[in-house]
Amino acid sequence: MENNPNNNQASLERNELHNTIWKVANELRGSVDGWDFKQYVLGILFYRYISENMANHHNEYERKLDPNFDYASLSDEEAEIVRKSTIEEKGFFIPPSALFCNVLKNAPNNEDLNVTLQNIFNEIEKSSLGTPSEENVKGLFADLDVNSNKLGSSHKNRVEKLTKILEAIGNMQLGDYLKSGIDVFGDAYEYLMAMYASNAGKSGGEFFTPQEVSELLAKITLHGQESVNKVYDPCCGSGSLLLQFSKVLGDKNVSKGYFGQEINLTTYNLCRINMFLHDINYSKFHIVHGDTLLDPKHEDDEPFDAIVSNPSKRMSLTA
């Protein structure tokens, strides 16, 4: 079989991206255990993604009328006019002042950066209250403790560490890789999760199924089908298995979406973040927290076209 030069180039660039991301993640954590530090790198990467995704959403539309339009440059008052439509479309709302790029710009002079970030995360989650996206947004930042001693023993040290994390994530030239067709943020997130899981040994393997295994399971389950209505994973972990159906078929060919249940709260949050990072709209994923054996949340749903799972080896099968 002849090698495709474009595929080879994309593969080289993906490896370059992975090496850069892991190098940054290791430099940032310092003496903190990588497994404990993962929430900060993954969480801030997610914050950058949803900021850019939302700003690009508005810029793409408005620049048809005004080529110089820039959502990030608006005042919060000017942006309020699109709050409702943005929440309907994206599931949440971020005012211009709270976008990653603007917080990063002001970070070196912000002595209360941890307070600023906590308020922003709270407001992002609050923006979905009472809307159809509430259950998919609520608690997304719960594991990102900006006041933890893991960041430093003093307020000043914690702010310095958060500034370094923001700068490191902000300096990643992720836009350069879009030209190769790489799903940059989703790919970076899954790579980081795989590396953290690998370095953590058994405990890490409980929440992440390697991409190659996920792809094989998805293809076996599909058995040649080119589209499905619904896919389900009763022990969904970080969602890597469910997302393979989007990668193999294309999101539009999973018409009614992705359903899953996860017993571990932190992993449940990682799964929902993973869905957003792969540009799965909040209306198409239905991930719930709980014990599938004792309290299955999807038993009353209509039948699923595909069911896949890679449950934890330590999971008890006795009630």
ChimeraX attribute file (.defattr): number of C-alpha atoms within 10 A of each C-alpha:
attribute: neighborCount
match mode: 1-to-1
recipient: residues
	/A:1	3
	/A:2	4
	/A:3	7
	/A:4	8
	/A:5	9
	/A:6	10
	/A:7	12
	/A:8	11
	/A:9	12
	/A:10	17
	/A:11	14
	/A:12	12
	/A:13	16
	/A:14	19
	/A:15	12
	/A:16	12
	/A:17	22
	/A:18	18
	/A:19	13
	/A:20	13
	/A:21	20
	/A:22	16
	/A:23	11
	/A:24	17
	/A:25	22
	/A:26	16
	/A:27	11
	/A:28	19
	/A:29	20
	/A:30	12
	/A:31	10
	/A:32	14
	/A:33	12
	/A:34	19
	/A:35	17
	/A:36	12
	/A:37	20
	/A:38	20
	/A:39	18
	/A:40	22
	/A:41	25
	/A:42	21
	/A:43	20
	/A:44	21
	/A:45	23
	/A:46	23
	/A:47	23
	/A:48	18
	/A:49	20
	/A:50	23
	/A:51	21
	/A:52	15
	/A:53	16
	/A:54	21
	/A:55	18
	/A:56	15
	/A:57	15
	/A:58	16
	/A:59	18
	/A:60	14
	/A:61	12
	/A:62	15
	/A:63	12
	/A:64	10
	/A:65	9
	/A:66	10
	/A:67	11
	/A:68	10
	/A:69	16
	/A:70	16
	/A:71	21
	/A:72	23
	/A:73	12
	/A:74	13
	/A:75	12
	/A:76	15
	/A:77	9
	/A:78	12
	/A:79	17
	/A:80	14
	/A:81	10
	/A:82	12
	/A:83	15
	/A:84	15
	/A:85	12
	/A:86	17
	/A:87	17
	/A:88	16
	/A:89	16
	/A:90	20
	/A:91	24
	/A:92	26
	/A:93	26
	/A:94	24
	/A:95	23
	/A:96	24
	/A:97	16
	/A:98	21
	/A:99	21
	/A:100	25
	/A:101	18
	/A:102	14
	/A:103	19
	/A:104	21
	/A:105	13
	/A:106	12
	/A:107	21
	/A:108	14
	/A:109	10
	/A:110	16
	/A:111	15
	/A:112	13
	/A:113	23
	/A:114	23
	/A:115	14
	/A:116	15
	/A:117	20
	/A:118	16
	/A:119	12
	/A:120	20
	/A:121	19
	/A:122	15
	/A:123	16
	/A:124	21
	/A:125	23
	/A:126	16
	/A:127	20
	/A:128	22
	/A:129	15
	/A:130	9
	/A:131	13
	/A:132	14
	/A:133	21
	/A:134	17
	/A:135	18
	/A:136	24
	/A:137	22
	/A:138	18
	/A:139	19
	/A:140	22
	/A:141	23
	/A:142	16
	/A:143	16
	/A:144	20
	/A:145	16
	/A:146	19
	/A:147	17
	/A:148	13
	/A:149	12
	/A:150	16
	/A:151	22
	/A:152	16
	/A:153	11
	/A:154	12
	/A:155	16
	/A:156	14
	/A:157	13
	/A:158	21
	/A:159	23
	/A:160	19
	/A:161	19
	/A:162	23
	/A:163	21
	/A:164	16
	/A:165	22
	/A:166	22
	/A:167	16
	/A:168	18
	/A:169	22
	/A:170	17
	/A:171	10
	/A:172	14
	/A:173	11
	/A:174	16
	/A:175	11
	/A:176	12
	/A:177	16
	/A:178	13
	/A:179	8
	/A:180	16
	/A:181	9
	/A:182	19
	/A:183	15
	/A:184	19
	/A:185	22
	/A:186	20
	/A:187	17
	/A:188	21
	/A:189	22
	/A:190	21
	/A:191	19
	/A:192	19
	/A:193	24
	/A:194	19
	/A:195	16
	/A:196	22
	/A:197	22
	/A:198	16
	/A:199	14
	/A:200	15
	/A:201	10
	/A:202	13
	/A:203	15
	/A:204	17
	/A:205	19
	/A:206	20
	/A:207	26
	/A:208	27
	/A:209	23
	/A:210	16
	/A:211	16
	/A:212	10
	/A:213	13
	/A:214	21
	/A:215	20
	/A:216	13
	/A:217	18
	/A:218	24
	/A:219	15
	/A:220	10
	/A:221	15
	/A:222	18
	/A:223	8
	/A:224	8
	/A:225	9
	/A:226	11
	/A:227	18
	/A:228	18
	/A:229	15
	/A:230	21
	/A:231	25
	/A:232	23
	/A:233	23
	/A:234	24
	/A:235	27
	/A:236	28
	/A:237	31
	/A:238	27
	/A:239	29
	/A:240	22
	/A:241	29
	/A:242	28
	/A:243	23
	/A:244	21
	/A:245	27
	/A:246	20
	/A:247	12
	/A:248	15
	/A:249	17
	/A:250	14
	/A:251	21
	/A:252	13
	/A:253	16
	/A:254	19
	/A:255	14
	/A:256	17
	/A:257	23
	/A:258	26
	/A:259	23
	/A:260	27
	/A:261	25
	/A:262	25
	/A:263	18
	/A:264	17
	/A:265	16
	/A:266	19
	/A:267	20
	/A:268	26
	/A:269	24
	/A:270	23
	/A:271	27
	/A:272	25
	/A:273	26
	/A:274	23
	/A:275	24
	/A:276	22
	/A:277	24
	/A:278	19
	/A:279	17
	/A:280	20
	/A:281	17
	/A:282	22
	/A:283	16
	/A:284	16
	/A:285	20
	/A:286	18
	/A:287	25
	/A:288	24
	/A:289	19
	/A:290	18
	/A:291	15
	/A:292	18
	/A:293	14
	/A:294	10
	/A:295	11
	/A:296	14
	/A:297	18
	/A:298	17
	/A:299	9
	/A:300	7
	/A:301	8
	/A:302	8
	/A:303	13
	/A:304	15
	/A:305	14
	/A:306	17
	/A:307	19
	/A:308	19
	/A:309	18
	/A:310	18
	/A:311	17
	/A:312	16
	/A:313	9
	/A:314	9
	/A:315	10
	/A:316	8
	/A:317	7
	/A:318	6
	/A:319	5
